[in-house]
Amino acid sequence: MSAPRLEIDLDKVHHNAQTLVKRLAARGISVTGVTKSSLGCPAIATALLRAGVRALGDSRIENIEAMRDAQVAAPMTLIRSPMLSQAERVVVHTDISFNTELDVIRELSSAAQKAKRMHGVVLMVELGDLREGIMPGELESTVRQMIHLPNILLKGIGTNLACRCGVSPDTNNMAELSALADSIETSFGSILSIVSGGNSANLEWALSGADTGRINDLRLGESLLLGCEPLHRQPIDGLHTDAITLVAEVIESKLKPSQPRGEPGQNAFGETPSITNRGHITQTILAIGYQDIDPSGLQAPVGIRFLGASSDHLVVESDHCLPIGSEISFQLNYSALVRAMTSPFIAKVMKGQGHHGHMSDSYGKL
Ligand SMILES: *Cc1c(COP(=O)(O)O)cnc(C)c1O
């Protein structure tokens, strides 16, 4: 089989999604499955839909178009503010987009009129993490200015936390979002069908038994694919953390000194690594590097220790010399996963059926 590759177990992804869909349904919350880390991979999207996610969300219009081309049938949400230059593609290929700027919503309105389509808008509100969002005090006037735009429907409000500054979703900021939903409806009537509380970082709050108020949607990516929550990067009870693994191939394995020889300067990435002399060690090279992955996001198996990396080489220490051509599997964190998924040099290989039809252990190519 070709290497390097990502091995994606669709049955495990399905299990993770179904488990969270059920737990959140008991709290009155439905799930938007976020596909951006898999480049809108149709097989993963389909596994998520079979598991009961209500809609799919992606930050890139290209990924949504790829899923549409592959006949993935689901409501599609663009979860990053559309670029003005992409308004026409957005109204044609998505049902809803997240928005924070009136200029963009006006452009969506004229594109939607031209395309003879209705376009749904979720207004994102800034609640402390200082990434995207309308300031809470400006929400009502924004609604007033967009609500009568032709071919635009206000579908809901939402927020995003824990991404830029690591601010945790909690009872206070979630109650604030609920109160904003109530106050918009006091002024404009019952118009908000979606109150989207956040991402995988919201799970601890959502499943804690706290009052979920008006929040009826979470957008989940990392937790479905990697089985862990992003606030403390702990595994979530009952979920698979090995649904996706990275396999790389050994191209060199030799006994070498642990300490470099010669005048020290910067390496290819501007670092000056400090290395202590431990005598000779077994140094093994895998054919993968910064160009394909974030090496700091890889978790090596027992007996393999990370030493360093350059664009095309991952250098590890192993207990013994490894056969040339042998393979090593790694667990990945989110940042390594995103890079690996987007590298054209890494094959994506699917296992299982995402719980539909008969189970299969054979690997099929993406
Ligand atoms: C990426 C993203 C998500 C999903 O985040 P996870 O931590 O992967 O669950 C949700 N909402 C927005 C706006 C995003 O950009």
The ligand as an SDF file (V2000), in Angstrom:
LIG
                    3D

 15 15  0  0  0  0  0  0  0  0999 V2000
  -13.5910   24.7370   12.7620 C   0  0  0  0  0  0  0  0  0  0  0  0
  -14.8290   25.3230   13.2890 C   0  0  0  0  0  0  0  0  0  0  0  0
  -15.6900   24.5410   14.0730 C   0  0  0  0  0  0  0  0  0  0  0  0
  -15.3890   23.1180   14.4670 C   0  0  0  0  0  0  0  0  0  0  0  0
  -14.4280   23.1120   15.4840 O   0  0  0  0  0  0  0  0  0  0  0  0
  -13.9580   21.7630   16.2080 P   0  0  0  0  0  0  0  0  0  0  0  0
  -13.1290   22.2290   17.3300 O   0  0  0  0  0  0  0  0  0  0  0  0
  -13.2130   20.9800   15.1870 O   0  0  0  0  0  0  0  0  0  0  0  0
  -15.1970   21.0570   16.6690 O   0  0  0  0  0  0  0  0  0  0  0  0
  -16.8700   25.1360   14.5040 C   0  0  0  0  0  0  0  0  0  0  0  0
  -17.1800   26.4130   14.1970 N   0  0  0  0  0  0  0  0  0  0  0  0
  -16.3710   27.1880   13.4600 C   0  0  0  0  0  0  0  0  0  0  0  0
  -16.7800   28.5930   13.1680 C   0  0  0  0  0  0  0  0  0  0  0  0
  -15.1690   26.6750   12.9820 C   0  0  0  0  0  0  0  0  0  0  0  0
  -14.3680   27.4500   12.2390 O   0  0  0  0  0  0  0  0  0  0  0  0
  1  2  1  0
  2  3  1  0
  2 14  2  0
  3  4  1  0
  3 10  2  0
  4  5  1  0
  5  6  1  0
  6  7  2  0
  6  8  1  0
  6  9  1  0
 10 11  1  0
 11 12  2  0
 12 13  1  0
 12 14  1  0
 14 15  1  0
M  END
$$$$
